Amino acid sequence: MATIRGESGSVEFETGSGSLATVVGTRSWSLTTTKETLDSTVHGNTFRQFVGSMISGSGTVELVYDPDATGQAAFVEDVMKTGDAADASFELFTTGSTNGTDSLSFGGIITDMEISSTVGELVTVSCSYITSGTITSNLE
Amino acid sequence: MAAADLNTIRATIEGRLATELASSPAIPVVFHNMPYEPTPNSSWVQCLTTFGSSEYLGHGSTSNSYNRIVGLVVLNIFSSKGVGPGANYVIGKRIRDLYNRVIVSGVFFDAPIGPEALASPAPEGYFQTQVRVTFESIEEL
């Protein structure tokens, strides 16, 4: 058994004009992948049957805000990009940072950015995204 | 980035107190692991800095990662016995103001607790109050 602790994870990102690089200060990420289904039930069937259809994904990345941390500004400000061509790339690692290993990679668009400042707590940023195109799973 | 130097954090905390209590009216201050023989019926301060648990703040292992380091400063204020608390609380205010929600050299001080009067002073022969200040520092690896 080889369990993985959450702090081993990381996030790499590029806005569409560079190369993937670690976003320093992330503290959580999530990706929910959904496959739509098509009803393929035909006459004579007594149980409904389906076939898989379009796959899509969405999720969040949460950061401990540090304006000087490498990669944070580009990440949290990507939501401000107008006419977004979904040319940003993400790679979410469960452990390590070797591209194509223990990760999920995809193109996407950051759709929400929420920054919050609460007395007694660190300032944090939460970004939501949707995937666009292929989601490559390297969770072997 | 590099691992936090706990001695630097300690020096930040203790240096701030030493500077304040060296100004008029000067009051002797003693830190951890230092010998001190108090003068009877005098005022003096003992400052004890300790580090507590740390916690992960973000992803990453030994690089590109953050930890929260927390600690506690216990300040024992001793003053003459049998003359009321006024002189002791004057020192307590100086100390409280020194740390109250202050951020210095990356050390975040919380709102102080106290001064609280202690029923059993140690050493005996003084009126003792205690101010406690929790602090935290963010370690960037």
Interface residues (C-beta under 8 A of the other chain):
Chain A: G6 E7 S8 G9 S10 V11 T22 V24 G25 T26 R27 S28 W29 L63 V64 D66 T70 L122
Chain B: Y56 L57 G58 H59 G60 S61 N64 S65 Y66 I138
